[in-house]
Amino acid sequence: MTHSTDLNLPLFERAKALIPGGVNSPVRAFRAVGGTPRFITRAQGAYMWDANGQRFIDYIGSWGPMILGHGHPAVLEAVQKAALEGFSFGAPTEREVELAEEIIRHVPSMEMVRLVSSGTEAGMSAIRLARGATRRNKIIKFNGCYHGHADSLLVKAGSGLATFGHATSAGVPQEVVQHTLVLEYNDVAQLEEAFTLHGPDVACVIMEPIAGNMNFVRASVPFMRRARELCTQHGALLVIDEVMTGFRVALGGAQSLYAQAIPGFKPDITVLGKVIGGGMPLAAFGGSRAVMEQLAPLGPVYQAGTLSGNPVATACGLATLREIAKPGFYDALGARTRALIDGLAGAASAAGVPFCGDTQGGMFGFFLLPQLPQNYPEVLNTDGMRFNTLFHGLLDGGVYIAPALYEAGFVSAAHTEQDIADTVAVARDVFQKL
Ligand code: PLP
């Protein structure tokens, strides 16, 4: 809907004059798919409405946090109550302790936790902590995984295992990324070789356990097992970035699923965000007591934040975590998410469009490919033009998925069977036109 009566258009023009690209985070600008971003005026349950008053079934959920849907009554009540008590104190509160207790109860690899305000901040701090705790500089990350926009993580692979990365953003000095080695996801041999070459210098391996920043690619069990073994063997820390997967794919995060397949499996540091804030700016990182005690004020690794552990954000996060910890929550969410992908697969198949998808809990991904990719180069095989047509067809039909094919999608507890059926009905028409 980009005709002259589109009320999103004048808003976008105004925004572009004042805000770079008209947005406060690049993907919102629709650059990958073209067209005018929808300016959202309100959201409730599984739905969002734009400036035209058009309703969308929301499969972005603020890029992950809104696992209960928008405006869940218990969360609203907690936030309203907290707001009346004060927005920010810059001093400790009981609610921070309660949230720490709640997180640790469900993610036992985290014996201690520190709260921050964004996933970027959490990831950046986790890297500093890993370097400080090991007194080493080098870090290993994987092609296609995103851990926020800290300088040392905005890196693409160098020309080989002996060469470290190149910055993917202007403004990042080569000196800052010279310690970051970028490897292919799910490539056990390459990881082994990297440790053979650099083992004594590696502070940590950081990875998304299910890479939602290349749509949806699972770390294979052998890959995760070997990463754990190699880190232990070489004295490096395994940092699992569960900003997206934490409390989203299971109550104990993706690490709880790997622990079922790999006896005794646990990361040294876990990074959390999104769901733990329930839509407010809140994220966290945590790990073993020995590692976490390296942080200031106990240890030499500095980390701080004016708004860290914010009382309104912690109220929102706590209320959210208490709802999702209720029995049967993930069974219902997982079944609904699976029904969506099965429905889309059926619609694609009826239209003869190649399609494959995967889900875990309330997270899903799909590709217009016959087979699920295992790494970033395979993800790049997706037909971008076809995806863009699909995206705009769905959007015009009132279904809002991420405006880029490298992004996972999210179903909330507020999505009904009818919402899924309506989505599949829209998709059936769009697939026919692909
Ligand atoms: N890590 C992962 C896995 C993410 O998906 C994201 C954001 O999408 C981040 C870190 C960064 O979090 P934030 O956007 O809150 O800074």
Residues whose N, C-alpha, C, O or C-beta is under 5 A from the ligand:
A	BS01	PLP	S118 G119 T120 E121 Y146 H147 G148 E208 D241 V243 M244 G273
